Amino acid sequence: MKPIRMCISCRGKFEQNLLTRLQCKDKKLLKFDGNGRSFYICNTCLKDTNKISKALKRACKNNKKYEIDLKEILVNVR
């Protein structure tokens, strides 16, 4: 049985390998490095920056705009 995780934006449940794992560290959005708390975002939500903005503010517990950090992560992942 494959691990199932939930997207923080749409609350959909997906297999872990279909999601992008991120974390907030020092008020910066980063790809998960293996330490600390993390969260998952599905590929559908990654394409809609307006939808994901509110979820990132909630997950990172501050009002910083994370769209720039997210775009940098996505460019490096693909």
mmJSON file of the N, C-alpha and C atoms, coordinates in Angstrom:
{"data_MODEL":{"atom_site":{
"group_PDB":["ATOM","ATOM","ATOM","ATOM","ATOM","ATOM","ATOM","ATOM","ATOM","ATOM","ATOM","ATOM","ATOM","ATOM","ATOM","ATOM","ATOM","ATOM","ATOM","ATOM","ATOM","ATOM","ATOM","ATOM","ATOM","ATOM","ATOM","ATOM","ATOM","ATOM","ATOM","ATOM","ATOM","ATOM","ATOM","ATOM","ATOM","ATOM","ATOM","ATOM","ATOM","ATOM","ATOM","ATOM","ATOM","ATOM","ATOM","ATOM","ATOM","ATOM","ATOM","ATOM","ATOM","ATOM","ATOM","ATOM","ATOM","ATOM","ATOM","ATOM","ATOM","ATOM","ATOM","ATOM","ATOM","ATOM","ATOM","ATOM","ATOM","ATOM","ATOM","ATOM","ATOM","ATOM","ATOM","ATOM","ATOM","ATOM","ATOM","ATOM","ATOM","ATOM","ATOM","ATOM","ATOM","ATOM","ATOM","ATOM","ATOM","ATOM","ATOM","ATOM","ATOM","ATOM","ATOM","ATOM","ATOM","ATOM","ATOM","ATOM","ATOM","ATOM","ATOM","ATOM","ATOM","ATOM","ATOM","ATOM","ATOM","ATOM","ATOM","ATOM","ATOM","ATOM","ATOM","ATOM","ATOM","ATOM","ATOM","ATOM","ATOM","ATOM","ATOM","ATOM","ATOM","ATOM","ATOM","ATOM","ATOM","ATOM","ATOM","ATOM","ATOM","ATOM","ATOM","ATOM","ATOM","ATOM","ATOM","ATOM","ATOM","ATOM","ATOM","ATOM","ATOM","ATOM","ATOM","ATOM","ATOM","ATOM","ATOM","ATOM","ATOM","ATOM","ATOM","ATOM","ATOM","ATOM","ATOM","ATOM","ATOM","ATOM","ATOM","ATOM","ATOM","ATOM","ATOM","ATOM","ATOM","ATOM","ATOM","ATOM","ATOM","ATOM","ATOM","ATOM","ATOM","ATOM","ATOM","ATOM","ATOM","ATOM","ATOM","ATOM","ATOM","ATOM","ATOM","ATOM","ATOM","ATOM","ATOM","ATOM","ATOM","ATOM","ATOM","ATOM","ATOM","ATOM","ATOM","ATOM","ATOM","ATOM","ATOM","ATOM","ATOM","ATOM","ATOM","ATOM","ATOM","ATOM","ATOM","ATOM","ATOM","ATOM","ATOM","ATOM","ATOM","ATOM","ATOM","ATOM","ATOM","ATOM","ATOM","ATOM","ATOM","ATOM","ATOM","ATOM","ATOM","ATOM","ATOM","ATOM","ATOM","ATOM"],
"id":[1,2,3,4,5,6,7,8,9,10,11,12,13,14,15,16,17,18,19,20,21,22,23,24,25,26,27,28,29,30,31,32,33,34,35,36,37,38,39,40,41,42,43,44,45,46,47,48,49,50,51,52,53,54,55,56,57,58,59,60,61,62,63,64,65,66,67,68,69,70,71,72,73,74,75,76,77,78,79,80,81,82,83,84,85,86,87,88,89,90,91,92,93,94,95,96,97,98,99,100,101,102,103,104,105,106,107,108,109,110,111,112,113,114,115,116,117,118,119,120,121,122,123,124,125,126,127,128,129,130,131,132,133,134,135,136,137,138,139,140,141,142,143,144,145,146,147,148,149,150,151,152,153,154,155,156,157,158,159,160,161,162,163,164,165,166,167,168,169,170,171,172,173,174,175,176,177,178,179,180,181,182,183,184,185,186,187,188,189,190,191,192,193,194,195,196,197,198,199,200,201,202,203,204,205,206,207,208,209,210,211,212,213,214,215,216,217,218,219,220,221,222,223,224,225,226,227,228,229,230,231,232,233,234],
"type_symbol":["N","C","C","N","C","C","N","C","C","N","C","C","N","C","C","N","C","C","N","C","C","N","C","C","N","C","C","N","C","C","N","C","C","N","C","C","N","C","C","N","C","C","N","C","C","N","C","C","N","C","C","N","C","C","N","C","C","N","C","C","N","C","C","N","C","C","N","C","C","N","C","C","N","C","C","N","C","C","N","C","C","N","C","C","N","C","C","N","C","C","N","C","C","N","C","C","N","C","C","N","C","C","N","C","C","N","C","C","N","C","C","N","C","C","N","C","C","N","C","C","N","C","C","N","C","C","N","C","C","N","C","C","N","C","C","N","C","C","N","C","C","N","C","C","N","C","C","N","C","C","N","C","C","N","C","C","N","C","C","N","C","C","N","C","C","N","C","C","N","C","C","N","C","C","N","C","C","N","C","C","N","C","C","N","C","C","N","C","C","N","C","C","N","C","C","N","C","C","N","C","C","N","C","C","N","C","C","N","C","C","N","C","C","N","C","C","N","C","C","N","C","C","N","C","C","N","C","C","N","C","C","N","C","C"],
"label_atom_id":["N","CA","C","N","CA","C","N","CA","C","N","CA","C","N","CA","C","N","CA","C","N","CA","C","N","CA","C","N","CA","C","N","CA","C","N","CA","C","N","CA","C","N","CA","C","N","CA","C","N","CA","C","N","CA","C","N","CA","C","N","CA","C","N","CA","C","N","CA","C","N","CA","C","N","CA","C","N","CA","C","N","CA","C","N","CA","C","N","CA","C","N","CA","C","N","CA","C","N","CA","C","N","CA","C","N","CA","C","N","CA","C","N","CA","C","N","CA","C","N","CA","C","N","CA","C","N","CA","C","N","CA","C","N","CA","C","N","CA","C","N","CA","C","N","CA","C","N","CA","C","N","CA","C","N","CA","C","N","CA","C","N","CA","C","N","CA","C","N","CA","C","N","CA","C","N","CA","C","N","CA","C","N","CA","C","N","CA","C","N","CA","C","N","CA","C","N","CA","C","N","CA","C","N","CA","C","N","CA","C","N","CA","C","N","CA","C","N","CA","C","N","CA","C","N","CA","C","N","CA","C","N","CA","C","N","CA","C","N","CA","C","N","CA","C","N","CA","C","N","CA","C","N","CA","C","N","CA","C","N","CA","C","N","CA","C","N","CA","C","N","CA","C"],
"label_alt_id":[null,null,null,null,null,null,null,null,null,null,null,null,null,null,null,null,null,null,null,null,null,null,null,null,null,null,null,null,null,null,null,null,null,null,null,null,null,null,null,null,null,null,null,null,null,null,null,null,null,null,null,null,null,null,null,null,null,null,null,null,null,null,null,null,null,null,null,null,null,null,null,null,null,null,null,null,null,null,null,null,null,null,null,null,null,null,null,null,null,null,null,null,null,null,null,null,null,null,null,null,null,null,null,null,null,null,null,null,null,null,null,null,null,null,null,null,null,null,null,null,null,null,null,null,null,null,null,null,null,null,null,null,null,null,null,null,null,null,null,null,null,null,null,null,null,null,null,null,null,null,null,null,null,null,null,null,null,null,null,null,null,null,null,null,null,null,null,null,null,null,null,null,null,null,null,null,null,null,null,null,null,null,null,null,null,null,null,null,null,null,null,null,null,null,null,null,null,null,null,null,null,null,null,null,null,null,null,null,null,null,null,null,null,null,null,null,null,null,null,null,null,null,null,null,null,null,null,null,null,null,null,null,null,null],
"label_comp_id":["MET","MET","MET","LYS","LYS","LYS","PRO","PRO","PRO","ILE","ILE","ILE","ARG","ARG","ARG","MET","MET","MET","CYS","CYS","CYS","ILE","ILE","ILE","SER","SER","SER","CYS","CYS","CYS","ARG","ARG","ARG","GLY","GLY","GLY","LYS","LYS","LYS","PHE","PHE","PHE","GLU","GLU","GLU","GLN","GLN","GLN","ASN","ASN","ASN","LEU","LEU","LEU","LEU","LEU","LEU","THR","THR","THR","ARG","ARG","ARG","LEU","LEU","LEU","GLN","GLN","GLN","CYS","CYS","CYS","LYS","LYS","LYS","ASP","ASP","ASP","LYS","LYS","LYS","LYS","LYS","LYS","LEU","LEU","LEU","LEU","LEU","LEU","LYS","LYS","LYS","PHE","PHE","PHE","ASP","ASP","ASP","GLY","GLY","GLY","ASN","ASN","ASN","GLY","GLY","GLY","ARG","ARG","ARG","SER","SER","SER","PHE","PHE","PHE","TYR","TYR","TYR","ILE","ILE","ILE","CYS","CYS","CYS","ASN","ASN","ASN","THR","THR","THR","CYS","CYS","CYS","LEU","LEU","LEU","LYS","LYS","LYS","ASP","ASP","ASP","THR","THR","THR","ASN","ASN","ASN","LYS","LYS","LYS","ILE","ILE","ILE","SER","SER","SER","LYS","LYS","LYS","ALA","ALA","ALA","LEU","LEU","LEU","LYS","LYS","LYS","ARG","ARG","ARG","ALA","ALA","ALA","CYS","CYS","CYS","LYS","LYS","LYS","ASN","ASN","ASN","ASN","ASN","ASN","LYS","LYS","LYS","LYS","LYS","LYS","TYR","TYR","TYR","GLU","GLU","GLU","ILE","ILE","ILE","ASP","ASP","ASP","LEU","LEU","LEU","LYS","LYS","LYS","GLU","GLU","GLU","ILE","ILE","ILE","LEU","LEU","LEU","VAL","VAL","VAL","ASN","ASN","ASN","VAL","VAL","VAL","ARG","ARG","ARG"],
"label_asym_id":["A","A","A","A","A","A","A","A","A","A","A","A","A","A","A","A","A","A","A","A","A","A","A","A","A","A","A","A","A","A","A","A","A","A","A","A","A","A","A","A","A","A","A","A","A","A","A","A","A","A","A","A","A","A","A","A","A","A","A","A","A","A","A","A","A","A","A","A","A","A","A","A","A","A","A","A","A","A","A","A","A","A","A","A","A","A","A","A","A","A","A","A","A","A","A","A","A","A","A","A","A","A","A","A","A","A","A","A","A","A","A","A","A","A","A","A","A","A","A","A","A","A","A","A","A","A","A","A","A","A","A","A","A","A","A","A","A","A","A","A","A","A","A","A","A","A","A","A","A","A","A","A","A","A","A","A","A","A","A","A","A","A","A","A","A","A","A","A","A","A","A","A","A","A","A","A","A","A","A","A","A","A","A","A","A","A","A","A","A","A","A","A","A","A","A","A","A","A","A","A","A","A","A","A","A","A","A","A","A","A","A","A","A","A","A","A","A","A","A","A","A","A","A","A","A","A","A","A","A","A","A","A","A","A"],
"label_entity_id":["1","1","1","1","1","1","1","1","1","1","1","1","1","1","1","1","1","1","1","1","1","1","1","1","1","1","1","1","1","1","1","1","1","1","1","1","1","1","1","1","1","1","1","1","1","1","1","1","1","1","1","1","1","1","1","1","1","1","1","1","1","1","1","1","1","1","1","1","1","1","1","1","1","1","1","1","1","1","1","1","1","1","1","1","1","1","1","1","1","1","1","1","1","1","1","1","1","1","1","1","1","1","1","1","1","1","1","1","1","1","1","1","1","1","1","1","1","1","1","1","1","1","1","1","1","1","1","1","1","1","1","1","1","1","1","1","1","1","1","1","1","1","1","1","1","1","1","1","1","1","1","1","1","1","1","1","1","1","1","1","1","1","1","1","1","1","1","1","1","1","1","1","1","1","1","1","1","1","1","1","1","1","1","1","1","1","1","1","1","1","1","1","1","1","1","1","1","1","1","1","1","1","1","1","1","1","1","1","1","1","1","1","1","1","1","1","1","1","1","1","1","1","1","1","1","1","1","1","1","1","1","1","1","1"],
"label_seq_id":[1,1,1,2,2,2,3,3,3,4,4,4,5,5,5,6,6,6,7,7,7,8,8,8,9,9,9,10,10,10,11,11,11,12,12,12,13,13,13,14,14,14,15,15,15,16,16,16,17,17,17,18,18,18,19,19,19,20,20,20,21,21,21,22,22,22,23,23,23,24,24,24,25,25,25,26,26,26,27,27,27,28,28,28,29,29,29,30,30,30,31,31,31,32,32,32,33,33,33,34,34,34,35,35,35,36,36,36,37,37,37,38,38,38,39,39,39,40,40,40,41,41,41,42,42,42,43,43,43,44,44,44,45,45,45,46,46,46,47,47,47,48,48,48,49,49,49,50,50,50,51,51,51,52,52,52,53,53,53,54,54,54,55,55,55,56,56,56,57,57,57,58,58,58,59,59,59,60,60,60,61,61,61,62,62,62,63,63,63,64,64,64,65,65,65,66,66,66,67,67,67,68,68,68,69,69,69,70,70,70,71,71,71,72,72,72,73,73,73,74,74,74,75,75,75,76,76,76,77,77,77,78,78,78],
"pdbx_PDB_ins_code":[null,null,null,null,null,null,null,null,null,null,null,null,null,null,null,null,null,null,null,null,null,null,null,null,null,null,null,null,null,null,null,null,null,null,null,null,null,null,null,null,null,null,null,null,null,null,null,null,null,null,null,null,null,null,null,null,null,null,null,null,null,null,null,null,null,null,null,null,null,null,null,null,null,null,null,null,null,null,null,null,null,null,null,null,null,null,null,null,null,null,null,null,null,null,null,null,null,null,null,null,null,null,null,null,null,null,null,null,null,null,null,null,null,null,null,null,null,null,null,null,null,null,null,null,null,null,null,null,null,null,null,null,null,null,null,null,null,null,null,null,null,null,null,null,null,null,null,null,null,null,null,null,null,null,null,null,null,null,null,null,null,null,null,null,null,null,null,null,null,null,null,null,null,null,null,null,null,null,null,null,null,null,null,null,null,null,null,null,null,null,null,null,null,null,null,null,null,null,null,null,null,null,null,null,null,null,null,null,null,null,null,null,null,null,null,null,null,null,null,null,null,null,null,null,null,null,null,null,null,null,null,null,null,null],
"Cartn_x":[0.835,0.0,0.885,0.612,1.418,0.918,1.85,1.447,0.534,-0.519,-1.461,-1.246,-1.167,-0.982,-2.034,-2.23,-3.253,-2.624,-3.169,-2.749,-3.289,-2.451,-2.898,-3.832,-3.865,-4.705,-6.104,-6.22,-7.535,-8.04,-7.177,-7.51,-7.779,-7.333,-7.467,-6.427,-6.734,-5.805,-5.203,-3.872,-3.123,-2.015,-1.477,-0.279,0.866,1.737,2.815,3.712,3.954,4.852,4.239,2.942,2.287,2.249,2.785,2.738,4.126,4.168,5.415,5.487,6.61,6.776,7.607,7.04,7.684,7.73,8.482,8.525,8.807,8.456,8.787,9.866,10.945,12.043,12.564,12.595,13.052,12.294,10.979,10.078,10.418,10.895,11.22,10.66,10.078,9.525,10.64,10.801,11.877,11.355,12.091,11.823,12.237,11.497,11.758,13.168,13.918,15.306,15.498,14.412,14.524,14.412,14.434,14.34,13.158,12.446,11.348,10.021,9.04,7.692,7.607,6.733,6.569,5.101,4.797,3.437,3.506,2.379,2.315,1.356,1.676,0.815,0.713,-0.522,-0.717,-0.347,-0.126,0.296,-0.774,-2.04,-3.126,-3.106,-2.93,-2.893,-1.633,-0.533,0.705,0.549,-0.351,-0.557,-1.401,-2.16,-3.067,-2.513,-1.733,-1.079,-2.067,-3.2,-4.176,-4.751,-5.008,-5.58,-4.584,-3.336,-2.33,-1.822,-1.975,-1.457,-2.014,-3.314,-3.948,-3.472,-3.333,-2.881,-1.444,-0.587,0.798,0.876,0.055,0.041,-0.374,-1.339,-1.805,-0.718,-0.093,0.912,2.171,2.546,3.773,3.529,2.27,1.871,2.372,2.383,2.619,2.065,2.119,1.466,2.419,3.583,4.539,4.015,4.349,3.993,5.022,4.557,5.45,5.5,4.844,4.789,6.177,7.04,8.395,9.203,9.143,9.85,9.344,8.029,7.43,7.873,7.914,8.359,9.809,10.677,12.079,12.19,11.402,11.434,10.988,9.902,9.367,10.317,11.036,12.017,13.149,13.585,14.684,14.263,12.979,12.496,12.353,11.88,11.594,12.719],
"Cartn_y":[-1.181,0.0,1.252,2.168,3.379,4.438,5.243,6.284,7.33,7.722,8.723,9.993,11.133,12.426,13.399,14.51,15.484,16.794,17.355,18.66,19.736,20.7,21.732,22.74,22.787,23.761,23.23,22.119,21.59,20.521,20.068,19.021,17.66,17.508,16.225,15.244,13.956,12.927,12.229,12.152,11.617,10.713,9.901,9.132,10.113,9.793,10.692,11.087,10.17,10.465,11.416,11.729,12.649,14.076,14.301,15.607,16.219,17.542,18.257,18.559,18.217,18.403,19.652,20.567,21.84,22.069,23.089,23.49,24.979,25.572,26.969,26.976,27.676,27.765,29.191,29.842,31.23,32.153,32.004,32.801,32.72,31.555,31.32,29.966,29.894,28.652,27.869,26.599,25.762,24.377,23.684,22.261,21.537,20.522,19.82,19.254,19.545,19.107,17.925,17.387,16.231,16.555,17.832,18.239,19.162,18.955,19.849,19.434,20.322,20.058,20.389,19.685,19.922,19.794,20.089,19.954,19.622,19.161,18.707,19.574,19.745,20.465,19.639,19.478,18.688,19.514,18.838,19.511,20.433,20.111,20.974,22.304,22.268,23.495,24.318,23.655,24.384,25.307,24.957,25.765,27.005,27.033,28.138,28.924,29.983,30.726,31.457,31.878,32.554,31.594,30.385,29.378,28.97,28.851,28.344,29.412,30.672,31.754,31.703,31.524,31.486,30.266,29.127,27.911,28.057,28.711,28.913,29.861,30.895,31.81,31.077,30.168,29.379,28.404,27.716,26.703,27.324,28.498,29.142,30.135,30.337,31.156,32.601,33.193,34.63,35.114,36.41,36.996,37.33,36.729,36.987,36.426,37.068,36.56,35.487,34.271,33.149,32.769,33.508,33.136,33.106,34.042,34.094,32.868,32.549,31.366,30.099,30.008,28.83,28.673,29.77,29.711,29.246,29.715,29.293,27.793,27.295,25.866,25.033,25.451,24.687,24.658,25.745,25.772,24.782,24.699,23.796,22.339,22.066,20.688,20.072,20.842,20.285,20.428],
"Cartn_z":[0.0,0.0,0.0,-0.919,-1.044,-0.049,0.486,1.437,0.778,1.492,1.018,1.835,1.162,1.82,1.307,2.052,1.707,1.246,0.172,-0.336,0.608,0.998,1.931,1.284,-0.021,-0.713,-0.991,-1.706,-2.094,-1.133,-0.209,0.759,0.108,-1.136,-1.814,-1.314,-1.378,-0.925,-2.142,-2.154,-3.285,-2.779,-3.684,-3.346,-3.14,-2.216,-1.832,-3.01,-3.936,-5.052,-6.085,-5.985,-6.908,-6.374,-5.195,-4.544,-4.434,-4.291,-4.05,-2.555,-1.934,-0.489,-0.227,0.551,0.85,2.359,2.758,4.157,4.244,5.367,5.647,6.717,6.425,7.381,7.344,8.483,8.598,7.647,7.62,6.78,5.3,4.878,3.479,3.082,1.905,1.388,0.704,1.111,0.586,0.252,-0.613,-0.842,0.432,0.826,2.089,2.115,3.2,3.311,4.26,4.798,5.674,7.145,7.512,8.914,9.126,10.215,10.562,9.948,10.086,9.583,8.107,7.426,5.994,5.625,4.369,3.86,2.378,1.849,0.461,-0.347,-1.631,-2.564,-3.84,-4.346,-5.571,-6.801,-7.91,-9.14,-9.698,-9.509,-9.979,-9.244,-7.952,-7.153,-7.427,-7.769,-8.062,-9.27,-10.176,-11.378,-11.114,-10.03,-9.711,-8.52,-8.79,-7.717,-6.809,-7.336,-6.484,-5.447,-5.858,-4.961,-3.881,-4.247,-3.325,-2.347,-2.688,-1.858,-0.439,-0.307,1.013,1.81,1.151,1.827,2.338,1.558,1.984,3.176,3.188,4.331,5.597,5.467,6.608,7.071,6.14,6.484,7.083,6.587,7.054,8.188,8.532,9.671,9.606,8.421,8.287,6.955,6.712,5.541,4.4,4.394,3.313,1.995,0.897,-0.432,-0.824,-1.04,-1.329,-2.796,-3.657,-5.073,-5.709,-5.352,-5.932,-5.49,-4.187,-3.678,-4.36,-4.531,-5.146,-6.599,-7.352,-8.754,-8.847,-7.941,-7.935,-7.656,-6.723,-6.385,-7.57,-8.214,-9.343,-10.526,-10.766,-11.859,-11.582,-10.336,-9.965,-9.922,-9.654,-9.558,-10.946,-11.907,-13.247,-14.191],
"occupancy":[1.0,1.0,1.0,1.0,1.0,1.0,1.0,1.0,1.0,1.0,1.0,1.0,1.0,1.0,1.0,1.0,1.0,1.0,1.0,1.0,1.0,1.0,1.0,1.0,1.0,1.0,1.0,1.0,1.0,1.0,1.0,1.0,1.0,1.0,1.0,1.0,1.0,1.0,1.0,1.0,1.0,1.0,1.0,1.0,1.0,1.0,1.0,1.0,1.0,1.0,1.0,1.0,1.0,1.0,1.0,1.0,1.0,1.0,1.0,1.0,1.0,1.0,1.0,1.0,1.0,1.0,1.0,1.0,1.0,1.0,1.0,1.0,1.0,1.0,1.0,1.0,1.0,1.0,1.0,1.0,1.0,1.0,1.0,1.0,1.0,1.0,1.0,1.0,1.0,1.0,1.0,1.0,1.0,1.0,1.0,1.0,1.0,1.0,1.0,1.0,1.0,1.0,1.0,1.0,1.0,1.0,1.0,1.0,1.0,1.0,1.0,1.0,1.0,1.0,1.0,1.0,1.0,1.0,1.0,1.0,1.0,1.0,1.0,1.0,1.0,1.0,1.0,1.0,1.0,1.0,1.0,1.0,1.0,1.0,1.0,1.0,1.0,1.0,1.0,1.0,1.0,1.0,1.0,1.0,1.0,1.0,1.0,1.0,1.0,1.0,1.0,1.0,1.0,1.0,1.0,1.0,1.0,1.0,1.0,1.0,1.0,1.0,1.0,1.0,1.0,1.0,1.0,1.0,1.0,1.0,1.0,1.0,1.0,1.0,1.0,1.0,1.0,1.0,1.0,1.0,1.0,1.0,1.0,1.0,1.0,1.0,1.0,1.0,1.0,1.0,1.0,1.0,1.0,1.0,1.0,1.0,1.0,1.0,1.0,1.0,1.0,1.0,1.0,1.0,1.0,1.0,1.0,1.0,1.0,1.0,1.0,1.0,1.0,1.0,1.0,1.0,1.0,1.0,1.0,1.0,1.0,1.0,1.0,1.0,1.0,1.0,1.0,1.0,1.0,1.0,1.0,1.0,1.0,1.0],
"B_iso_or_equiv":[0.0,0.0,0.0,0.0,0.0,0.0,0.0,0.0,0.0,0.0,0.0,0.0,0.0,0.0,0.0,0.0,0.0,0.0,0.0,0.0,0.0,0.0,0.0,0.0,0.0,0.0,0.0,0.0,0.0,0.0,0.0,0.0,0.0,0.0,0.0,0.0,0.0,0.0,0.0,0.0,0.0,0.0,0.0,0.0,0.0,0.0,0.0,0.0,0.0,0.0,0.0,0.0,0.0,0.0,0.0,0.0,0.0,0.0,0.0,0.0,0.0,0.0,0.0,0.0,0.0,0.0,0.0,0.0,0.0,0.0,0.0,0.0,0.0,0.0,0.0,0.0,0.0,0.0,0.0,0.0,0.0,0.0,0.0,0.0,0.0,0.0,0.0,0.0,0.0,0.0,0.0,0.0,0.0,0.0,0.0,0.0,0.0,0.0,0.0,0.0,0.0,0.0,0.0,0.0,0.0,0.0,0.0,0.0,0.0,0.0,0.0,0.0,0.0,0.0,0.0,0.0,0.0,0.0,0.0,0.0,0.0,0.0,0.0,0.0,0.0,0.0,0.0,0.0,0.0,0.0,0.0,0.0,0.0,0.0,0.0,0.0,0.0,0.0,0.0,0.0,0.0,0.0,0.0,0.0,0.0,0.0,0.0,0.0,0.0,0.0,0.0,0.0,0.0,0.0,0.0,0.0,0.0,0.0,0.0,0.0,0.0,0.0,0.0,0.0,0.0,0.0,0.0,0.0,0.0,0.0,0.0,0.0,0.0,0.0,0.0,0.0,0.0,0.0,0.0,0.0,0.0,0.0,0.0,0.0,0.0,0.0,0.0,0.0,0.0,0.0,0.0,0.0,0.0,0.0,0.0,0.0,0.0,0.0,0.0,0.0,0.0,0.0,0.0,0.0,0.0,0.0,0.0,0.0,0.0,0.0,0.0,0.0,0.0,0.0,0.0,0.0,0.0,0.0,0.0,0.0,0.0,0.0,0.0,0.0,0.0,0.0,0.0,0.0,0.0,0.0,0.0,0.0,0.0,0.0],
"pdbx_formal_charge":[null,null,null,null,null,null,null,null,null,null,null,null,null,null,null,null,null,null,null,null,null,null,null,null,null,null,null,null,null,null,null,null,null,null,null,null,null,null,null,null,null,null,null,null,null,null,null,null,null,null,null,null,null,null,null,null,null,null,null,null,null,null,null,null,null,null,null,null,null,null,null,null,null,null,null,null,null,null,null,null,null,null,null,null,null,null,null,null,null,null,null,null,null,null,null,null,null,null,null,null,null,null,null,null,null,null,null,null,null,null,null,null,null,null,null,null,null,null,null,null,null,null,null,null,null,null,null,null,null,null,null,null,null,null,null,null,null,null,null,null,null,null,null,null,null,null,null,null,null,null,null,null,null,null,null,null,null,null,null,null,null,null,null,null,null,null,null,null,null,null,null,null,null,null,null,null,null,null,null,null,null,null,null,null,null,null,null,null,null,null,null,null,null,null,null,null,null,null,null,null,null,null,null,null,null,null,null,null,null,null,null,null,null,null,null,null,null,null,null,null,null,null,null,null,null,null,null,null,null,null,null,null,null,null],
"auth_seq_id":[1,1,1,2,2,2,3,3,3,4,4,4,5,5,5,6,6,6,7,7,7,8,8,8,9,9,9,10,10,10,11,11,11,12,12,12,13,13,13,14,14,14,15,15,15,16,16,16,17,17,17,18,18,18,19,19,19,20,20,20,21,21,21,22,22,22,23,23,23,24,24,24,25,25,25,26,26,26,27,27,27,28,28,28,29,29,29,30,30,30,31,31,31,32,32,32,33,33,33,34,34,34,35,35,35,36,36,36,37,37,37,38,38,38,39,39,39,40,40,40,41,41,41,42,42,42,43,43,43,44,44,44,45,45,45,46,46,46,47,47,47,48,48,48,49,49,49,50,50,50,51,51,51,52,52,52,53,53,53,54,54,54,55,55,55,56,56,56,57,57,57,58,58,58,59,59,59,60,60,60,61,61,61,62,62,62,63,63,63,64,64,64,65,65,65,66,66,66,67,67,67,68,68,68,69,69,69,70,70,70,71,71,71,72,72,72,73,73,73,74,74,74,75,75,75,76,76,76,77,77,77,78,78,78],
"auth_comp_id":["MET","MET","MET","LYS","LYS","LYS","PRO","PRO","PRO","ILE","ILE","ILE","ARG","ARG","ARG","MET","MET","MET","CYS","CYS","CYS","ILE","ILE","ILE","SER","SER","SER","CYS","CYS","CYS","ARG","ARG","ARG","GLY","GLY","GLY","LYS","LYS","LYS","PHE","PHE","PHE","GLU","GLU","GLU","GLN","GLN","GLN","ASN","ASN","ASN","LEU","LEU","LEU","LEU","LEU","LEU","THR","THR","THR","ARG","ARG","ARG","LEU","LEU","LEU","GLN","GLN","GLN","CYS","CYS","CYS","LYS","LYS","LYS","ASP","ASP","ASP","LYS","LYS","LYS","LYS","LYS","LYS","LEU","LEU","LEU","LEU","LEU","LEU","LYS","LYS","LYS","PHE","PHE","PHE","ASP","ASP","ASP","GLY","GLY","GLY","ASN","ASN","ASN","GLY","GLY","GLY","ARG","ARG","ARG","SER","SER","SER","PHE","PHE","PHE","TYR","TYR","TYR","ILE","ILE","ILE","CYS","CYS","CYS","ASN","ASN","ASN","THR","THR","THR","CYS","CYS","CYS","LEU","LEU","LEU","LYS","LYS","LYS","ASP","ASP","ASP","THR","THR","THR","ASN","ASN","ASN","LYS","LYS","LYS","ILE","ILE","ILE","SER","SER","SER","LYS","LYS","LYS","ALA","ALA","ALA","LEU","LEU","LEU","LYS","LYS","LYS","ARG","ARG","ARG","ALA","ALA","ALA","CYS","CYS","CYS","LYS","LYS","LYS","ASN","ASN","ASN","ASN","ASN","ASN","LYS","LYS","LYS","LYS","LYS","LYS","TYR","TYR","TYR","GLU","GLU","GLU","ILE","ILE","ILE","ASP","ASP","ASP","LEU","LEU","LEU","LYS","LYS","LYS","GLU","GLU","GLU","ILE","ILE","ILE","LEU","LEU","LEU","VAL","VAL","VAL","ASN","ASN","ASN","VAL","VAL","VAL","ARG","ARG","ARG"],
"auth_asym_id":["A","A","A","A","A","A","A","A","A","A","A","A","A","A","A","A","A","A","A","A","A","A","A","A","A","A","A","A","A","A","A","A","A","A","A","A","A","A","A","A","A","A","A","A","A","A","A","A","A","A","A","A","A","A","A","A","A","A","A","A","A","A","A","A","A","A","A","A","A","A","A","A","A","A","A","A","A","A","A","A","A","A","A","A","A","A","A","A","A","A","A","A","A","A","A","A","A","A","A","A","A","A","A","A","A","A","A","A","A","A","A","A","A","A","A","A","A","A","A","A","A","A","A","A","A","A","A","A","A","A","A","A","A","A","A","A","A","A","A","A","A","A","A","A","A","A","A","A","A","A","A","A","A","A","A","A","A","A","A","A","A","A","A","A","A","A","A","A","A","A","A","A","A","A","A","A","A","A","A","A","A","A","A","A","A","A","A","A","A","A","A","A","A","A","A","A","A","A","A","A","A","A","A","A","A","A","A","A","A","A","A","A","A","A","A","A","A","A","A","A","A","A","A","A","A","A","A","A","A","A","A","A","A","A"],
"auth_atom_id":["N","CA","C","N","CA","C","N","CA","C","N","CA","C","N","CA","C","N","CA","C","N","CA","C","N","CA","C","N","CA","C","N","CA","C","N","CA","C","N","CA","C","N","CA","C","N","CA","C","N","CA","C","N","CA","C","N","CA","C","N","CA","C","N","CA","C","N","CA","C","N","CA","C","N","CA","C","N","CA","C","N","CA","C","N","CA","C","N","CA","C","N","CA","C","N","CA","C","N","CA","C","N","CA","C","N","CA","C","N","CA","C","N","CA","C","N","CA","C","N","CA","C","N","CA","C","N","CA","C","N","CA","C","N","CA","C","N","CA","C","N","CA","C","N","CA","C","N","CA","C","N","CA","C","N","CA","C","N","CA","C","N","CA","C","N","CA","C","N","CA","C","N","CA","C","N","CA","C","N","CA","C","N","CA","C","N","CA","C","N","CA","C","N","CA","C","N","CA","C","N","CA","C","N","CA","C","N","CA","C","N","CA","C","N","CA","C","N","CA","C","N","CA","C","N","CA","C","N","CA","C","N","CA","C","N","CA","C","N","CA","C","N","CA","C","N","CA","C","N","CA","C","N","CA","C","N","CA","C","N","CA","C","N","CA","C","N","CA","C","N","CA","C"],
"pdbx_PDB_model_num":[1,1,1,1,1,1,1,1,1,1,1,1,1,1,1,1,1,1,1,1,1,1,1,1,1,1,1,1,1,1,1,1,1,1,1,1,1,1,1,1,1,1,1,1,1,1,1,1,1,1,1,1,1,1,1,1,1,1,1,1,1,1,1,1,1,1,1,1,1,1,1,1,1,1,1,1,1,1,1,1,1,1,1,1,1,1,1,1,1,1,1,1,1,1,1,1,1,1,1,1,1,1,1,1,1,1,1,1,1,1,1,1,1,1,1,1,1,1,1,1,1,1,1,1,1,1,1,1,1,1,1,1,1,1,1,1,1,1,1,1,1,1,1,1,1,1,1,1,1,1,1,1,1,1,1,1,1,1,1,1,1,1,1,1,1,1,1,1,1,1,1,1,1,1,1,1,1,1,1,1,1,1,1,1,1,1,1,1,1,1,1,1,1,1,1,1,1,1,1,1,1,1,1,1,1,1,1,1,1,1,1,1,1,1,1,1,1,1,1,1,1,1,1,1,1,1,1,1,1,1,1,1,1,1]
}}}
